[in-house]
């Protein structure tokens, strides 16, 4: 499949869909208030949420940020950040999708510190690549009934922006946490192995039935059926897949069901942890090592 035809097919498939609502930085509070499945309060009280996940004490890779007006998102001003080690050659790139209540800045700095985790990855001999994050709102990274379409924004607006800044889009990966974890799996399936080398999801916000979804995650049951990733694992054939989730995460049962639906089990797995930034930081080194392995080839 040529690149132009792949983009056409992808654009059509993305325009079919609806939406999904996940939890990001506001996830713990949303869980505590009963908006999302989970056991955040219990795990915090019992101390079962695992290591807090320390950000490496190392100088971060350089970051560049900006904004653009997104036609796909109805004229909204969209922020973005690209974190990349110094390089004389075009770098492969992992497009990073944030969780509910967060934005493009949440991957970096004090929240998740992926600019420092990436620096540590490269310093340890890992293949260098860029991480590019963009605002998707709380729309679950797919087209909503009001016309807001963060997925097409990525395809038609953000990827060209990344390319103009020197990224090698022939070596593309997707990564994300919570709502963004769901979004990465859905978008990677829509793009397929012709466009995406690897996809990594941390604590993806998944549900097995429309009636179980969080308020606002999908427009309606038909939207859920059109956009669920369960039952569509085959769309990721040829893409390297990693999925991590804490066993104390309310999404864990649905994530187990999703992982069990692969013919070949994806990388990653389940261990103690909740739906928290601490767990996501703890998994960052393994996530980045996985992405570097497949982008560096």
PyMOL commands that set and color helices and strands:
alter all, ss='L'
color gray80, all
select helices_A, chain A and resi 3-16+27-32+40-46+104-107+114-123+150-164+179-191+210-212+221-227+233-236+252-260+277-295
alter helices_A, ss='H'
color red, helices_A
select strands_A, chain A and resi 63-70+76-84+92-97+130-134+168-177+198-202+240-246+267-271
alter strands_A, ss='S'
color yellow, strands_A
deselect
rebuild
show_as cartoon
